[in-house]
Amino acid sequence: SINDDYYVDFVVANAGTDTIGIFLNSGNGSLLDPIPVSVGENCQPRSVAVGFFDDNYDTDIAVACFRSN
């Protein structure tokens, strides 16, 4: 869960807009409109990974860029 509500959410890479889209679960079997998050100019994100990458137990999102670091 991205927002810690225990519902399954998902994240997509949007290479054409240099954003990722976060889709939160509404809790009733549907998804809310995507929340766009900029990942930097000329990133062209290709993939994302969601997990716990540090010691704070908050959900983290890693983005792999095609055109930049």
PQR file of N, CA, C, O and H, with PARSE charges and radii, in Angstrom:
ATOM      1  N   SER A   1       0.833  -1.185   0.000 -0.4000 1.5000
ATOM      2  CA  SER A   1       0.000   0.000   0.000 -0.0000 2.0000
ATOM      3  C   SER A   1       0.880   1.251   0.000  0.5500 1.7000
ATOM      4  O   SER A   1       1.744   1.403   0.864 -0.5500 1.4000
ATOM      5  N   ILE A   2       0.666   2.124  -0.945 -0.4000 1.5000
ATOM      6  CA  ILE A   2       1.442   3.362  -1.017 -0.0000 2.0000
ATOM      7  C   ILE A   2       1.074   4.305   0.122  0.5500 1.7000
ATOM      8  O   ILE A   2       1.945   4.972   0.680 -0.5500 1.4000
ATOM      9  H   ILE A   2      -0.035   2.000  -1.647  0.4000 1.0000
ATOM     10  N   ASN A   3      -0.199   4.364   0.469 -0.4000 1.5000
ATOM     11  CA  ASN A   3      -0.666   5.302   1.482 -0.0000 2.0000
ATOM     12  C   ASN A   3      -0.991   4.634   2.818  0.5500 1.7000
ATOM     13  O   ASN A   3      -1.689   5.221   3.645 -0.5500 1.4000
ATOM     14  H   ASN A   3      -0.907   3.822   0.016  0.4000 1.0000
ATOM     15  N   ASP A   4      -0.498   3.426   3.038 -0.4000 1.5000
ATOM     16  CA  ASP A   4      -0.615   2.715   4.315 -0.0000 2.0000
ATOM     17  C   ASP A   4      -2.049   2.443   4.755  0.5500 1.7000
ATOM     18  O   ASP A   4      -2.327   2.407   5.953 -0.5500 1.4000
ATOM     19  H   ASP A   4       0.070   2.950   2.367  0.4000 1.0000
ATOM     20  N   ASP A   5      -2.964   2.249   3.804 -0.4000 1.5000
ATOM     21  CA  ASP A   5      -4.334   1.914   4.165 -0.0000 2.0000
ATOM     22  C   ASP A   5      -4.621   0.425   4.015  0.5500 1.7000
ATOM     23  O   ASP A   5      -5.758  -0.011   4.193 -0.5500 1.4000
ATOM     24  H   ASP A   5      -2.738   2.278   2.830  0.4000 1.0000
ATOM     25  N   TYR A   6      -3.591  -0.357   3.687 -0.4000 1.5000
ATOM     26  CA  TYR A   6      -3.654  -1.812   3.540 -0.0000 2.0000
ATOM     27  C   TYR A   6      -4.391  -2.280   2.296  0.5500 1.7000
ATOM     28  O   TYR A   6      -4.639  -3.477   2.153 -0.5500 1.4000
ATOM     29  H   TYR A   6      -2.667  -0.003   3.543  0.4000 1.0000
ATOM     30  N   TYR A   7      -4.752  -1.369   1.383 -0.4000 1.5000
ATOM     31  CA  TYR A   7      -5.318  -1.743   0.094 -0.0000 2.0000
ATOM     32  C   TYR A   7      -4.203  -1.742  -0.941  0.5500 1.7000
ATOM     33  O   TYR A   7      -3.274  -0.939  -0.851 -0.5500 1.4000
ATOM     34  H   TYR A   7      -4.551  -0.396   1.499  0.4000 1.0000
ATOM     35  N   VAL A   8      -4.285  -2.628  -1.916 -0.4000 1.5000
ATOM     36  CA  VAL A   8      -3.254  -2.721  -2.941 -0.0000 2.0000
ATOM     37  C   VAL A   8      -3.374  -1.547  -3.909  0.5500 1.7000
ATOM     38  O   VAL A   8      -4.417  -1.350  -4.533 -0.5500 1.4000
ATOM     39  H   VAL A   8      -5.040  -3.281  -1.989  0.4000 1.0000
ATOM     40  N   ASP A   9      -2.300  -0.773  -4.029 -0.4000 1.5000
ATOM     41  CA  ASP A   9      -2.206   0.338  -4.962 -0.0000 2.0000
ATOM     42  C   ASP A   9      -1.206  -0.059  -6.036  0.5500 1.7000
ATOM     43  O   ASP A   9      -0.534  -1.082  -5.904 -0.5500 1.4000
ATOM     44  H   ASP A   9      -1.453  -0.933  -3.522  0.4000 1.0000
ATOM     45  N   PHE A  10      -1.096   0.733  -7.097 -0.4000 1.5000
ATOM     46  CA  PHE A  10      -0.043   0.459  -8.061 -0.0000 2.0000
ATOM     47  C   PHE A  10       0.507   1.729  -8.666  0.5500 1.7000
ATOM     48  O   PHE A  10      -0.104   2.796  -8.607 -0.5500 1.4000
ATOM     49  H   PHE A  10      -1.642   1.564  -7.204  0.4000 1.0000
ATOM     50  N   VAL A  11       1.698   1.577  -9.257 -0.4000 1.5000
ATOM     51  CA  VAL A  11       2.444   2.700  -9.811 -0.0000 2.0000
ATOM     52  C   VAL A  11       2.846   2.334 -11.234  0.5500 1.7000
ATOM     53  O   VAL A  11       3.259   1.205 -11.496 -0.5500 1.4000
ATOM     54  H   VAL A  11       2.195   0.711  -9.305  0.4000 1.0000
ATOM     55  N   VAL A  12       2.722   3.296 -12.156 -0.4000 1.5000
ATOM     56  CA  VAL A  12       3.121   3.074 -13.541 -0.0000 2.0000
ATOM     57  C   VAL A  12       4.119   4.147 -13.971  0.5500 1.7000
ATOM     58  O   VAL A  12       4.106   5.264 -13.453 -0.5500 1.4000
ATOM     59  H   VAL A  12       2.386   4.213 -11.943  0.4000 1.0000
ATOM     60  N   ALA A  13       4.984   3.795 -14.922 -0.4000 1.5000
ATOM     61  CA  ALA A  13       5.933   4.738 -15.504 -0.0000 2.0000
ATOM     62  C   ALA A  13       5.319   5.357 -16.749  0.5500 1.7000
ATOM     63  O   ALA A  13       4.741   4.652 -17.577 -0.5500 1.4000
ATOM     64  H   ALA A  13       4.996   2.888 -15.342  0.4000 1.0000
ATOM     65  N   ASN A  14       5.442   6.677 -16.885 -0.4000 1.5000
ATOM     66  CA  ASN A  14       4.914   7.408 -18.039 -0.0000 2.0000
ATOM     67  C   ASN A  14       6.078   8.090 -18.752  0.5500 1.7000
ATOM     68  O   ASN A  14       6.382   9.249 -18.472 -0.5500 1.4000
ATOM     69  H   ASN A  14       5.912   7.250 -16.213  0.4000 1.0000
ATOM     70  N   ALA A  15       6.730   7.381 -19.668 -0.4000 1.5000
ATOM     71  CA  ALA A  15       7.930   7.893 -20.328 -0.0000 2.0000
ATOM     72  C   ALA A  15       7.661   9.173 -21.114  0.5500 1.7000
ATOM     73  O   ALA A  15       8.519  10.054 -21.159 -0.5500 1.4000
ATOM     74  H   ALA A  15       6.483   6.438 -19.895  0.4000 1.0000
ATOM     75  N   GLY A  16       6.504   9.290 -21.725 -0.4000 1.5000
ATOM     76  CA  GLY A  16       6.210  10.455 -22.558 -0.0000 2.0000
ATOM     77  C   GLY A  16       6.026  11.742 -21.793  0.5500 1.7000
ATOM     78  O   GLY A  16       6.144  12.823 -22.370 -0.5500 1.4000
ATOM     79  H   GLY A  16       5.807   8.574 -21.688  0.4000 1.0000
ATOM     80  N   THR A  17       5.739  11.654 -20.498 -0.4000 1.5000
ATOM     81  CA  THR A  17       5.501  12.857 -19.704 -0.0000 2.0000
ATOM     82  C   THR A  17       6.505  13.028 -18.568  0.5500 1.7000
ATOM     83  O   THR A  17       6.369  13.948 -17.761 -0.5500 1.4000
ATOM     84  H   THR A  17       5.644  10.776 -20.029  0.4000 1.0000
ATOM     85  N   ASP A  18       7.506  12.160 -18.493 -0.4000 1.5000
ATOM     86  CA  ASP A  18       8.502  12.209 -17.419 -0.0000 2.0000
ATOM     87  C   ASP A  18       7.852  12.204 -16.034  0.5500 1.7000
ATOM     88  O   ASP A  18       8.245  12.950 -15.137 -0.5500 1.4000
ATOM     89  H   ASP A  18       7.616  11.413 -19.149  0.4000 1.0000
ATOM     90  N   THR A  19       6.853  11.347 -15.892 -0.4000 1.5000
ATOM     91  CA  THR A  19       6.163  11.212 -14.610 -0.0000 2.0000
ATOM     92  C   THR A  19       5.958   9.732 -14.286  0.5500 1.7000
ATOM     93  O   THR A  19       6.114   8.858 -15.140 -0.5500 1.4000
ATOM     94  H   THR A  19       6.533  10.741 -16.621  0.4000 1.0000
ATOM     95  N   ILE A  20       5.608   9.485 -13.042 -0.4000 1.5000
ATOM     96  CA  ILE A  20       5.026   8.213 -12.672 -0.0000 2.0000
ATOM     97  C   ILE A  20       3.592   8.515 -12.264  0.5500 1.7000
ATOM     98  O   ILE A  20       3.288   9.621 -11.817 -0.5500 1.4000
ATOM     99  H   ILE A  20       5.481  10.195 -12.349  0.4000 1.0000
ATOM    100  N   GLY A  21       2.722   7.543 -12.415 -0.4000 1.5000
ATOM    101  CA  GLY A  21       1.339   7.689 -11.998 -0.0000 2.0000
ATOM    102  C   GLY A  21       1.065   6.753 -10.832  0.5500 1.7000
ATOM    103  O   GLY A  21       1.303   5.548 -10.918 -0.5500 1.4000
ATOM    104  H   GLY A  21       2.969   6.644 -12.778  0.4000 1.0000
ATOM    105  N   ILE A  22       0.567   7.315  -9.749 -0.4000 1.5000
ATOM    106  CA  ILE A  22       0.237   6.518  -8.569 -0.0000 2.0000
ATOM    107  C   ILE A  22      -1.276   6.347  -8.531  0.5500 1.7000
ATOM    108  O   ILE A  22      -2.022   7.322  -8.440 -0.5500 1.4000
ATOM    109  H   ILE A  22       0.374   8.294  -9.679  0.4000 1.0000
ATOM    110  N   PHE A  23      -1.716   5.101  -8.601 -0.4000 1.5000
ATOM    111  CA  PHE A  23      -3.134   4.774  -8.547 -0.0000 2.0000
ATOM    112  C   PHE A  23      -3.452   4.214  -7.167  0.5500 1.7000
ATOM    113  O   PHE A  23      -3.009   3.118  -6.820 -0.5500 1.4000
ATOM    114  H   PHE A  23      -1.110   4.309  -8.675  0.4000 1.0000
ATOM    115  N   LEU A  24      -4.211   4.957  -6.387 -0.4000 1.5000
ATOM    116  CA  LEU A  24      -4.601   4.490  -5.065 -0.0000 2.0000
ATOM    117  C   LEU A  24      -5.898   3.703  -5.158  0.5500 1.7000
ATOM    118  O   LEU A  24      -6.780   4.027  -5.952 -0.5500 1.4000
ATOM    119  H   LEU A  24      -4.571   5.847  -6.669  0.4000 1.0000
ATOM    120  N   ASN A  25      -6.001   2.683  -4.350 -0.4000 1.5000
ATOM    121  CA  ASN A  25      -7.188   1.842  -4.286 -0.0000 2.0000
ATOM    122  C   ASN A  25      -8.255   2.575  -3.474  0.5500 1.7000
ATOM    123  O   ASN A  25      -7.967   3.096  -2.397 -0.5500 1.4000
ATOM    124  H   ASN A  25      -5.284   2.419  -3.704  0.4000 1.0000
ATOM    125  N   SER A  26      -9.469   2.615  -3.980 -0.4000 1.5000
ATOM    126  CA  SER A  26     -10.545   3.315  -3.284 -0.0000 2.0000
ATOM    127  C   SER A  26     -11.107   2.511  -2.118  0.5500 1.7000
ATOM    128  O   SER A  26     -11.811   3.053  -1.265 -0.5500 1.4000
ATOM    129  H   SER A  26      -9.704   2.192  -4.855  0.4000 1.0000
ATOM    130  N   GLY A  27     -10.797   1.224  -2.083 -0.4000 1.5000
ATOM    131  CA  GLY A  27     -11.310   0.367  -1.014 -0.0000 2.0000
ATOM    132  C   GLY A  27     -12.592  -0.338  -1.376  0.5500 1.7000
ATOM    133  O   GLY A  27     -13.072  -1.180  -0.618 -0.5500 1.4000
ATOM    134  H   GLY A  27     -10.226   0.784  -2.776  0.4000 1.0000
ATOM    135  N   ASN A  28     -13.161  -0.006  -2.535 -0.4000 1.5000
ATOM    136  CA  ASN A  28     -14.404  -0.655  -2.956 -0.0000 2.0000
ATOM    137  C   ASN A  28     -14.232  -1.450  -4.250  0.5500 1.7000
ATOM    138  O   ASN A  28     -15.210  -1.760  -4.931 -0.5500 1.4000
ATOM    139  H   ASN A  28     -12.771   0.679  -3.151  0.4000 1.0000
ATOM    140  N   GLY A  29     -12.983  -1.777  -4.582 -0.4000 1.5000
ATOM    141  CA  GLY A  29     -12.723  -2.558  -5.787 -0.0000 2.0000
ATOM    142  C   GLY A  29     -12.379  -1.734  -7.003  0.5500 1.7000
ATOM    143  O   GLY A  29     -12.204  -2.290  -8.087 -0.5500 1.4000
ATOM    144  H   GLY A  29     -12.189  -1.525  -4.029  0.4000 1.0000
ATOM    145  N   SER A  30     -12.277  -0.435  -6.861 -0.4000 1.5000
ATOM    146  CA  SER A  30     -11.904   0.421  -7.983 -0.0000 2.0000
ATOM    147  C   SER A  30     -10.702   1.272  -7.587  0.5500 1.7000
ATOM    148  O   SER A  30     -10.305   1.327  -6.423 -0.5500 1.4000
ATOM    149  H   SER A  30     -12.419   0.017  -5.981  0.4000 1.0000
ATOM    150  N   LEU A  31     -10.140   1.929  -8.591 -0.4000 1.5000
ATOM    151  CA  LEU A  31      -8.977   2.783  -8.364 -0.0000 2.0000
ATOM    152  C   LEU A  31      -9.363   4.241  -8.541  0.5500 1.7000
ATOM    153  O   LEU A  31     -10.247   4.576  -9.328 -0.5500 1.4000
ATOM    154  H   LEU A  31     -10.462   1.885  -9.536  0.4000 1.0000
ATOM    155  N   LEU A  32      -8.684   5.098  -7.794 -0.4000 1.5000
ATOM    156  CA  LEU A  32      -8.885   6.536  -7.945 -0.0000 2.0000
ATOM    157  C   LEU A  32      -8.097   7.031  -9.152  0.5500 1.7000
ATOM    158  O   LEU A  32      -7.235   6.318  -9.665 -0.5500 1.4000
ATOM    159  H   LEU A  32      -7.966   4.826  -7.154  0.4000 1.0000
ATOM    160  N   ASP A  33      -8.383   8.235  -9.603 -0.4000 1.5000
ATOM    161  CA  ASP A  33      -7.631   8.826 -10.707 -0.0000 2.0000
ATOM    162  C   ASP A  33      -6.154   8.868 -10.342  0.5500 1.7000
ATOM    163  O   ASP A  33      -5.810   9.044  -9.173 -0.5500 1.4000
ATOM    164  H   ASP A  33      -9.084   8.815  -9.187  0.4000 1.0000
ATOM    165  N   PRO A  34      -5.277   8.707 -11.330 -0.5600 1.5000
ATOM    166  CA  PRO A  34      -3.845   8.671 -11.029  0.2800 2.0000
ATOM    167  C   PRO A  34      -3.326  10.002 -10.497  0.5500 1.7000
ATOM    168  O   PRO A  34      -3.799  11.072 -10.881 -0.5500 1.4000
ATOM    169  N   ILE A  35      -2.354   9.912  -9.615 -0.4000 1.5000
ATOM    170  CA  ILE A  35      -1.655  11.081  -9.100 -0.0000 2.0000
ATOM    171  C   ILE A  35      -0.332  11.153  -9.865  0.5500 1.7000
ATOM    172  O   ILE A  35       0.521  10.283  -9.689 -0.5500 1.4000
ATOM    173  H   ILE A  35      -1.969   9.043  -9.303  0.4000 1.0000
ATOM    174  N   PRO A  36      -0.143  12.172 -10.712 -0.5600 1.5000
ATOM    175  CA  PRO A  36       1.120  12.261 -11.450  0.2800 2.0000
ATOM    176  C   PRO A  36       2.216  12.847 -10.563  0.5500 1.7000
ATOM    177  O   PRO A  36       1.995  13.813  -9.833 -0.5500 1.4000
ATOM    178  N   VAL A  37       3.395  12.246 -10.640 -0.4000 1.5000
ATOM    179  CA  VAL A  37       4.550  12.725  -9.882 -0.0000 2.0000
ATOM    180  C   VAL A  37       5.713  12.878 -10.861  0.5500 1.7000
ATOM    181  O   VAL A  37       6.107  11.913 -11.515 -0.5500 1.4000
ATOM    182  H   VAL A  37       3.575  11.461 -11.233  0.4000 1.0000
ATOM    183  N   SER A  38       6.258  14.078 -10.960 -0.4000 1.5000
ATOM    184  CA  SER A  38       7.380  14.334 -11.861 -0.0000 2.0000
ATOM    185  C   SER A  38       8.613  13.591 -11.370  0.5500 1.7000
ATOM    186  O   SER A  38       8.885  13.536 -10.171 -0.5500 1.4000
ATOM    187  H   SER A  38       5.938  14.863 -10.429  0.4000 1.0000
ATOM    188  N   VAL A  39       9.359  13.017 -12.321 -0.4000 1.5000
ATOM    189  CA  VAL A  39      10.598  12.321 -11.973 -0.0000 2.0000
ATOM    190  C   VAL A  39      11.815  12.992 -12.606  0.5500 1.7000
ATOM    191  O   VAL A  39      12.908  12.426 -12.593 -0.5500 1.4000
ATOM    192  H   VAL A  39       9.137  13.062 -13.296  0.4000 1.0000
ATOM    193  N   GLY A  40      11.639  14.176 -13.152 -0.4000 1.5000
ATOM    194  CA  GLY A  40      12.755  14.929 -13.715 -0.0000 2.0000
ATOM    195  C   GLY A  40      12.714  14.985 -15.225  0.5500 1.7000
ATOM    196  O   GLY A  40      12.311  14.030 -15.890 -0.5500 1.4000
ATOM    197  H   GLY A  40      10.751  14.635 -13.163  0.4000 1.0000
ATOM    198  N   GLU A  41      13.135  16.111 -15.754 -0.4000 1.5000
ATOM    199  CA  GLU A  41      13.137  16.333 -17.188 -0.0000 2.0000
ATOM    200  C   GLU A  41      14.073  15.352 -17.891  0.5500 1.7000
ATOM    201  O   GLU A  41      15.182  15.095 -17.423 -0.5500 1.4000
ATOM    202  H   GLU A  41      13.463  16.887 -15.214  0.4000 1.0000
ATOM    203  N   ASN A  42      13.623  14.818 -19.002 -0.4000 1.5000
ATOM    204  CA  ASN A  42      14.370  13.859 -19.825 -0.0000 2.0000
ATOM    205  C   ASN A  42      14.682  12.553 -19.119  0.5500 1.7000
ATOM    206  O   ASN A  42      15.621  11.859 -19.511 -0.5500 1.4000
ATOM    207  H   ASN A  42      12.723  15.028 -19.383  0.4000 1.0000
ATOM    208  N   CYS A  43      13.940  12.203 -18.111 -0.4000 1.5000
ATOM    209  CA  CYS A  43      14.124  10.917 -17.429 -0.0000 2.0000
ATOM    210  C   CYS A  43      13.611   9.775 -18.298  0.5500 1.7000
ATOM    211  O   CYS A  43      14.267   8.742 -18.428 -0.5500 1.4000
ATOM    212  H   CYS A  43      13.177  12.767 -17.793  0.4000 1.0000
ATOM    213  N   GLN A  44      12.453   9.965 -18.881 -0.4000 1.5000
ATOM    214  CA  GLN A  44      11.760   8.912 -19.624 -0.0000 2.0000
ATOM    215  C   GLN A  44      11.725   7.614 -18.806  0.5500 1.7000
ATOM    216  O   GLN A  44      12.357   6.628 -19.186 -0.5500 1.4000
ATOM    217  H   GLN A  44      11.921  10.805 -18.775  0.4000 1.0000
ATOM    218  N   PRO A  45      10.993   7.610 -17.692 -0.5600 1.5000
ATOM    219  CA  PRO A  45      10.976   6.433 -16.825  0.2800 2.0000
ATOM    220  C   PRO A  45      10.508   5.190 -17.571  0.5500 1.7000
ATOM    221  O   PRO A  45       9.553   5.240 -18.346 -0.5500 1.4000
ATOM    222  N   ARG A  46      11.183   4.089 -17.330 -0.4000 1.5000
ATOM    223  CA  ARG A  46      10.870   2.828 -17.994 -0.0000 2.0000
ATOM    224  C   ARG A  46      10.282   1.796 -17.050  0.5500 1.7000
ATOM    225  O   ARG A  46       9.488   0.953 -17.467 -0.5500 1.4000
ATOM    226  H   ARG A  46      11.959   4.049 -16.700  0.4000 1.0000
ATOM    227  N   SER A  47      10.664   1.854 -15.789 -0.4000 1.5000
ATOM    228  CA  SER A  47      10.139   0.878 -14.834 -0.0000 2.0000
ATOM    229  C   SER A  47      10.189   1.454 -13.433  0.5500 1.7000
ATOM    230  O   SER A  47      10.918   2.406 -13.154 -0.5500 1.4000
ATOM    231  H   SER A  47      11.309   2.538 -15.451  0.4000 1.0000
ATOM    232  N   VAL A  48       9.398   0.855 -12.562 -0.4000 1.5000
ATOM    233  CA  VAL A  48       9.354   1.271 -11.164 -0.0000 2.0000
ATOM    234  C   VAL A  48       9.412   0.022 -10.279  0.5500 1.7000
ATOM    235  O   VAL A  48       9.039  -1.075 -10.695 -0.5500 1.4000
ATOM    236  H   VAL A  48       8.806   0.082 -12.788  0.4000 1.0000
ATOM    237  N   ALA A  49       9.881   0.217  -9.077 -0.4000 1.5000
ATOM    238  CA  ALA A  49       9.863  -0.830  -8.059 -0.0000 2.0000
ATOM    239  C   ALA A  49       9.347  -0.207  -6.769  0.5500 1.7000
ATOM    240  O   ALA A  49       9.710   0.916  -6.419 -0.5500 1.4000
ATOM    241  H   ALA A  49      10.184   1.108  -8.739  0.4000 1.0000
ATOM    242  N   VAL A  50       8.510  -0.938  -6.079 -0.4000 1.5000
ATOM    243  CA  VAL A  50       7.931  -0.447  -4.834 -0.0000 2.0000
ATOM    244  C   VAL A  50       8.355  -1.386  -3.723  0.5500 1.7000
ATOM    245  O   VAL A  50       8.285  -2.606  -3.870 -0.5500 1.4000
ATOM    246  H   VAL A  50       8.215  -1.850  -6.364  0.4000 1.0000
ATOM    247  N   GLY A  51       8.796  -0.820  -2.613 -0.4000 1.5000
ATOM    248  CA  GLY A  51       9.219  -1.649  -1.489 -0.0000 2.0000
ATOM    249  C   GLY A  51       9.632  -0.792  -0.313  0.5500 1.7000
ATOM    250  O   GLY A  51       9.314   0.396  -0.252 -0.5500 1.4000
ATOM    251  H   GLY A  51       8.853   0.171  -2.493  0.4000 1.0000
ATOM    252  N   PHE A  52      10.344  -1.405   0.622 -0.4000 1.5000
ATOM    253  CA  PHE A  52      10.872  -0.711   1.793 -0.0000 2.0000
ATOM    254  C   PHE A  52      12.388  -0.678   1.634  0.5500 1.7000
ATOM    255  O   PHE A  52      13.064  -1.659   1.944 -0.5500 1.4000
ATOM    256  H   PHE A  52      10.602  -2.370   0.571  0.4000 1.0000
ATOM    257  N   PHE A  53      12.926   0.442   1.154 -0.4000 1.5000
ATOM    258  CA  PHE A  53      14.338   0.530   0.808 -0.0000 2.0000
ATOM    259  C   PHE A  53      15.193   1.171   1.893  0.5500 1.7000
ATOM    260  O   PHE A  53      16.418   1.208   1.775 -0.5500 1.4000
ATOM    261  H   PHE A  53      12.377   1.238   0.902  0.4000 1.0000
ATOM    262  N   ASP A  54      14.569   1.669   2.932 -0.4000 1.5000
ATOM    263  CA  ASP A  54      15.329   2.208   4.051 -0.0000 2.0000
ATOM    264  C   ASP A  54      14.693   1.725   5.353  0.5500 1.7000
ATOM    265  O   ASP A  54      13.819   0.858   5.332 -0.5500 1.4000
ATOM    266  H   ASP A  54      13.574   1.640   3.028  0.4000 1.0000
ATOM    267  N   ASP A  55      15.113   2.263   6.451 -0.4000 1.5000
ATOM    268  CA  ASP A  55      14.702   1.732   7.754 -0.0000 2.0000
ATOM    269  C   ASP A  55      13.509   2.430   8.385  0.5500 1.7000
ATOM    270  O   ASP A  55      13.293   2.275   9.587 -0.5500 1.4000
ATOM    271  H   ASP A  55      15.823   2.967   6.469  0.4000 1.0000
ATOM    272  N   ASN A  56      12.712   3.204   7.617 -0.4000 1.5000
ATOM    273  CA  ASN A  56      11.623   3.939   8.244 -0.0000 2.0000
ATOM    274  C   ASN A  56      10.260   3.272   8.083  0.5500 1.7000
ATOM    275  O   ASN A  56       9.269   3.781   8.607 -0.5500 1.4000
ATOM    276  H   ASN A  56      12.888   3.330   6.640  0.4000 1.0000
ATOM    277  N   TYR A  57      10.186   2.156   7.378 -0.4000 1.5000
ATOM    278  CA  TYR A  57       8.958   1.381   7.178 -0.0000 2.0000
ATOM    279  C   TYR A  57       7.882   2.126   6.401  0.5500 1.7000
ATOM    280  O   TYR A  57       6.721   1.716   6.412 -0.5500 1.4000
ATOM    281  H   TYR A  57      10.991   1.743   6.952  0.4000 1.0000
ATOM    282  N   ASP A  58       8.249   3.220   5.724 -0.4000 1.5000
ATOM    283  CA  ASP A  58       7.346   3.876   4.782 -0.0000 2.0000
ATOM    284  C   ASP A  58       7.580   3.248   3.412  0.5500 1.7000
ATOM    285  O   ASP A  58       8.700   2.844   3.100 -0.5500 1.4000
ATOM    286  H   ASP A  58       9.192   3.553   5.715  0.4000 1.0000
ATOM    287  N   THR A  59       6.544   3.162   2.599 -0.4000 1.5000
ATOM    288  CA  THR A  59       6.678   2.607   1.261 -0.0000 2.0000
ATOM    289  C   THR A  59       7.499   3.548   0.394  0.5500 1.7000
ATOM    290  O   THR A  59       7.246   4.752   0.358 -0.5500 1.4000
ATOM    291  H   THR A  59       5.634   3.490   2.852  0.4000 1.0000
ATOM    292  N   ASP A  60       8.483   2.993  -0.303 -0.4000 1.5000
ATOM    293  CA  ASP A  60       9.357   3.765  -1.179 -0.0000 2.0000
ATOM    294  C   ASP A  60       9.120   3.343  -2.628  0.5500 1.7000
ATOM    295  O   ASP A  60       8.695   2.221  -2.902 -0.5500 1.4000
ATOM    296  H   ASP A  60       8.689   2.015  -0.274  0.4000 1.0000
ATOM    297  N   ILE A  61       9.406   4.267  -3.552 -0.4000 1.5000
ATOM    298  CA  ILE A  61       9.264   3.989  -4.983 -0.0000 2.0000
ATOM    299  C   ILE A  61      10.605   4.295  -5.651  0.5500 1.7000
ATOM    300  O   ILE A  61      11.124   5.403  -5.523 -0.5500 1.4000
ATOM    301  H   ILE A  61       9.752   5.179  -3.330  0.4000 1.0000
ATOM    302  N   ALA A  62      11.158   3.327  -6.356 -0.4000 1.5000
ATOM    303  CA  ALA A  62      12.380   3.521  -7.146 -0.0000 2.0000
ATOM    304  C   ALA A  62      11.989   3.602  -8.611  0.5500 1.7000
ATOM    305  O   ALA A  62      11.127   2.850  -9.066 -0.5500 1.4000
ATOM    306  H   ALA A  62      10.736   2.426  -6.460  0.4000 1.0000
ATOM    307  N   VAL A  63      12.613   4.502  -9.351 -0.4000 1.5000
ATOM    308  CA  VAL A  63      12.297   4.716 -10.763 -0.0000 2.0000
ATOM    309  C   VAL A  63      13.563   4.519 -11.594  0.5500 1.7000
ATOM    310  O   VAL A  63      14.607   5.092 -11.285 -0.5500 1.4000
ATOM    311  H   VAL A  63      13.313   5.113  -8.981  0.4000 1.0000
ATOM    312  N   ALA A  64      13.470   3.713 -12.643 -0.4000 1.5000
ATOM    313  CA  ALA A  64      14.577   3.536 -13.579 -0.0000 2.0000
ATOM    314  C   ALA A  64      14.338   4.424 -14.792  0.5500 1.7000
ATOM    315  O   ALA A  64      13.343   4.273 -15.500 -0.5500 1.4000
ATOM    316  H   ALA A  64      12.622   3.247 -12.894  0.4000 1.0000
ATOM    317  N   CYS A  65      15.263   5.352 -15.023 -0.4000 1.5000
ATOM    318  CA  CYS A  65      15.157   6.281 -16.141 -0.0000 2.0000
ATOM    319  C   CYS A  65      15.906   5.738 -17.353  0.5500 1.7000
ATOM    320  O   CYS A  65      16.922   5.056 -17.214 -0.5500 1.4000
ATOM    321  H   CYS A  65      16.071   5.475 -14.447  0.4000 1.0000
ATOM    322  N   PHE A  66      15.400   6.044 -18.529 -0.4000 1.5000
ATOM    323  CA  PHE A  66      16.030   5.644 -19.778 -0.0000 2.0000
ATOM    324  C   PHE A  66      17.086   6.643 -20.238  0.5500 1.7000
ATOM    325  O   PHE A  66      18.142   6.248 -20.732 -0.5500 1.4000
ATOM    326  H   PHE A  66      14.575   6.597 -18.642  0.4000 1.0000
ATOM    327  N   ARG A  67      16.805   7.940 -20.078 -0.4000 1.5000
ATOM    328  CA  ARG A  67      17.662   8.969 -20.660 -0.0000 2.0000
ATOM    329  C   ARG A  67      18.562   9.680 -19.663  0.5500 1.7000
ATOM    330  O   ARG A  67      19.483  10.378 -20.086 -0.5500 1.4000
ATOM    331  H   ARG A  67      15.947   8.261 -19.677  0.4000 1.0000
ATOM    332  N   SER A  68      18.345   9.542 -18.378 -0.4000 1.5000
ATOM    333  CA  SER A  68      19.174  10.281 -17.413 -0.0000 2.0000
ATOM    334  C   SER A  68      19.424   9.393 -16.193  0.5500 1.7000
ATOM    335  O   SER A  68      18.883   8.294 -16.072 -0.5500 1.4000
ATOM    336  H   SER A  68      17.596   8.975 -18.034  0.4000 1.0000
ATOM    337  N   ASN A  69      20.253   9.906 -15.305 -0.4000 1.5000
ATOM    338  CA  ASN A  69      20.549   9.187 -14.067 -0.0000 2.0000
ATOM    339  C   ASN A  69      19.538   9.541 -13.013  0.5500 1.7000
ATOM    340  O   ASN A  69      19.612   9.038 -11.892 -0.5500 1.4000
ATOM    341  H   ASN A  69      20.692  10.799 -15.403  0.4000 1.0000
TER
END
